[in-house]
Amino acid sequence: MTVAPTTVPMGSIVCEVFLDRNRNKVNDPDEPGIPGVTVTIVGPGVEITSTTGTAGSCAPVMVPPGTYTVTITSGLKAKSVRT
């Protein structure tokens, strides 16, 4: 009997925290990023914490398929995303 290794396709979560002046949920060129915000990504077997840099973004996080909760501080809302 031979068992072949299985490869699980990966997805990615990219975070951008910015001042959405016109509330359209799009980072428009005149809307600045917010640095220093802590972002926690929690999902199946994954818990990763990162902090936004000077442009208000975090490095992409590679994750297996599933539902994840992305929580950010500074009074901003948490959001669930599916990868």
C-alpha positions in Angstrom: 0.0 0.0 0.0 1.3 3.4 -0.9 0.0 6.7 0.5 0.5 9.8 -1.6 1.1 13.1 0.0 -1.8 15.6 -0.2 -1.3 19.2 -1.0 -3.8 21.7 0.4 -4.3 24.8 -1.7 -3.6 28.0 0.2 -5.3 31.3 0.2 -4.2 34.6 1.5 -5.5 37.4 3.7 -4.2 40.9 3.1 -5.1 43.6 5.6 -5.4 47.3 4.8 -6.5 49.8 7.5 -7.3 53.2 6.2 -9.5 56.3 6.9 -12.5 55.7 4.6 -13.5 59.4 4.3 -16.4 58.7 1.8 -17.4 55.4 3.4 -17.3 53.4 0.1 -15.1 50.6 1.6 -12.5 51.3 -1.1 -9.0 52.7 -0.3 -9.1 55.7 -2.6 -5.9 57.6 -3.4 -6.7 60.5 -1.0 -7.5 58.2 2.0 -4.4 57.6 4.2 -3.5 54.3 5.7 -3.5 54.0 9.5 -0.2 52.7 10.9 0.2 50.9 14.2 -3.1 49.0 14.3 -2.9 45.4 15.6 -4.7 42.8 13.4 -5.4 39.3 14.6 -6.4 36.5 12.2 -8.1 33.5 13.7 -9.3 30.4 11.8 -9.0 26.6 11.6 -5.7 25.9 13.4 -4.5 29.5 12.8 -4.0 32.5 15.0 -1.7 35.2 13.7 -1.2 38.7 15.0 0.4 41.5 12.9 0.7 45.3 13.1 0.1 47.7 10.2 3.1 49.6 8.9 3.4 53.2 7.8 1.1 52.7 4.8 -1.6 51.0 7.0 -1.1 47.5 5.5 0.2 44.2 6.8 2.2 41.6 4.9 -0.1 38.9 3.2 -0.8 35.9 5.4 -1.0 32.5 3.7 -3.8 30.4 5.2 -5.6 27.1 4.3 -9.2 27.3 3.0 -11.8 28.1 5.7 -13.6 30.9 7.5 -11.5 33.4 9.3 -12.2 36.3 11.7 -10.0 39.3 11.3 -10.1 41.6 14.3 -8.6 45.0 14.3 -8.2 47.4 17.3 -8.6 51.2 17.5 -12.4 50.8 17.7 -12.6 49.4 14.2 -15.1 46.6 13.4 -14.1 43.0 13.2 -15.0 41.2 9.9 -15.2 37.6 8.8 -13.7 36.7 5.5 -13.7 33.4 3.6 -10.6 32.2 1.8 
